[in-house]
Structure formats: structure tokens, C-alpha cells
Amino acid sequence: EGFCRRDDLIIQTKGAVGSGTTKTSYKSSILEQLHGLGLEYVDLFAVHGLNTQDTYDLLFEQGEGNNLIEALQELRAEGRVKNVGFSTHGPAHVIKKAIETDSFDYVNLHYHFMGGGYTSA
């Protein structure tokens, strides 16, 4: 009672990228999150706010060995991140382009992007 095994949980965290983010700094920031959470791995990691072509370029267009997506691929191979995804409310062409890379296991697509509204009870 009152006890939960790690295997019973699905834990997600996320991290944004910016113009000063390097592959090394991105990987380090994710490992710091794991350390801070006291976890060996997370089930889900999302690139936060893959909303623009600039963010896409940081992930995929920095040249081999420097692409930020490589940090996530390394962490997945090491077993530190089980599934990689991204959150977005960006334009459809950016979302489609990211999906077509086959680098992601899931997309956190915000409901309001689909034209839905919020209703009160």
C-alpha cells in the first residue's frame, strides 16, 4: 500500500531547444533532468515546441555530428529515453516534415490546433 513500482509508471519530461543549444548541452540538460528526478530513464521525452522551421533546423540541419536529434538518438540507444516525441502547435508543413523524418515515436499535438475549442461545464 502506498508504494508504486517504477515499472507501473509512465514518466515524461521535455526540453526546448534554442539558437545556443548544442548537441552536448542538450544531452547534458536531459541527463540533469534524469538526475534531478532520481531516475535512470524516462519513458517519454518530448522536444518542446517544435513549432518553426528554425527549430526543425536546429534538430536536423546542423550537419552530421551536430544535429540535436542525435543527442536524443544517443540517449535512446543508451536506454535513458525510451520514446522520443515532440510537442507542437506549429504549422502543418513543419509538423509533417518532422514526422516524415521517422525520428519520433509520438507527437503531442495540441487540441486547439485541430480547431477545437474549450467549453465550460
C-alpha positions as CSV (number, residue, x, y, z in Angstrom):
1,E,0.0,0.0,0.0
2,G,1.2,3.5,-0.8
3,F,4.0,2.0,-2.9
4,C,4.4,2.2,-6.6
5,R,7.0,0.4,-8.7
6,R,8.8,2.3,-11.4
7,D,7.5,-0.2,-13.9
8,D,4.0,0.9,-13.0
9,L,4.6,4.4,-14.1
10,I,4.9,6.2,-17.4
11,I,7.1,9.3,-16.9
12,Q,7.5,12.1,-19.5
13,T,9.7,15.1,-19.4
14,K,10.5,17.6,-22.1
15,G,13.1,20.1,-23.2
16,A,13.2,23.1,-25.6
17,V,15.9,23.9,-28.0
18,G,17.2,27.4,-28.9
19,S,19.8,29.0,-31.0
20,G,22.5,28.5,-28.4
21,T,21.7,24.8,-27.8
22,T,24.4,22.3,-28.8
23,K,24.2,18.6,-29.1
24,T,26.3,18.3,-26.0
25,S,24.4,20.8,-24.0
26,Y,21.1,19.3,-24.9
27,K,22.1,15.8,-23.9
28,S,23.6,17.2,-20.6
29,S,20.4,19.1,-19.8
30,I,18.3,15.9,-20.3
31,L,20.7,13.9,-18.1
32,E,20.5,16.6,-15.5
33,Q,16.7,16.2,-15.6
34,L,17.0,12.5,-15.0
35,H,19.4,13.0,-12.1
36,G,17.1,15.6,-10.6
37,L,14.2,13.2,-10.9
38,G,16.2,10.4,-9.4
39,L,15.6,8.2,-12.5
40,E,17.7,6.0,-14.7
41,Y,15.4,6.6,-17.6
42,V,12.2,8.3,-18.8
43,D,9.5,6.6,-20.8
44,L,8.7,9.7,-22.9
45,F,10.9,12.7,-23.8
46,A,9.4,15.4,-25.9
47,V,11.2,18.2,-27.8
48,H,9.2,21.1,-26.5
49,G,7.7,23.4,-29.1
50,L,8.8,22.1,-32.5
51,N,6.8,24.9,-34.0
52,T,9.0,26.6,-36.6
53,Q,11.4,25.8,-39.4
54,D,14.2,27.3,-37.2
55,T,13.6,24.7,-34.5
56,Y,13.4,21.9,-37.1
57,D,16.8,23.1,-38.5
58,L,18.4,23.0,-35.0
59,L,17.3,19.4,-34.7
60,F,18.1,18.2,-38.2
61,E,20.1,20.7,-40.3
62,Q,23.3,21.4,-38.3
63,G,25.5,18.9,-40.1
64,E,26.2,15.3,-39.2
65,G,27.5,15.0,-35.7
66,N,26.0,18.3,-34.6
67,N,22.2,17.8,-35.1
68,L,20.4,18.0,-31.8
69,I,18.2,15.0,-32.7
70,E,21.4,12.9,-32.4
71,A,21.6,13.6,-28.7
72,L,18.1,12.0,-28.3
73,Q,19.1,9.1,-30.5
74,E,22.1,8.5,-28.3
75,L,20.1,8.7,-25.2
76,R,17.6,6.2,-26.7
77,A,20.4,3.8,-27.6
78,E,21.7,4.1,-24.0
79,G,18.3,3.2,-22.6
80,R,18.0,6.6,-20.9
81,V,15.0,7.7,-23.0
82,K,12.6,5.0,-24.2
83,N,10.4,7.0,-26.6
84,V,11.2,10.4,-28.3
85,G,8.4,12.8,-29.4
86,F,7.7,16.4,-29.8
87,S,5.0,18.9,-28.7
88,T,3.7,21.4,-31.2
89,H,1.1,23.9,-32.3
90,G,3.2,24.9,-35.3
91,P,2.1,25.0,-39.0
92,A,1.1,21.7,-40.6
93,H,4.1,21.7,-43.0
94,V,6.6,21.8,-40.1
95,I,4.7,19.0,-38.3
96,K,4.6,16.9,-41.4
97,K,8.2,17.4,-42.1
98,A,9.2,16.4,-38.6
99,I,7.0,13.3,-38.7
100,E,8.5,12.3,-42.1
101,T,12.0,12.1,-40.5
102,D,10.9,8.9,-38.7
103,S,12.9,10.2,-35.7
104,F,9.9,10.4,-33.4
105,D,7.7,7.8,-31.7
106,Y,4.8,10.3,-30.9
107,V,3.5,13.8,-31.4
108,N,1.8,15.8,-28.7
109,L,-0.5,17.8,-30.9
110,H,-2.4,20.4,-29.0
111,Y,-6.2,20.1,-29.3
112,H,-6.7,23.8,-30.1
113,F,-4.5,23.2,-33.2
114,M,-7.3,20.9,-34.6
115,G,-9.8,23.8,-34.4
116,G,-11.3,22.6,-31.1
117,G,-12.5,25.0,-28.5
118,Y,-12.7,24.9,-24.8
119,T,-16.1,24.5,-23.2
120,S,-17.1,25.1,-19.6
121,A,-19.1,22.7,-17.6
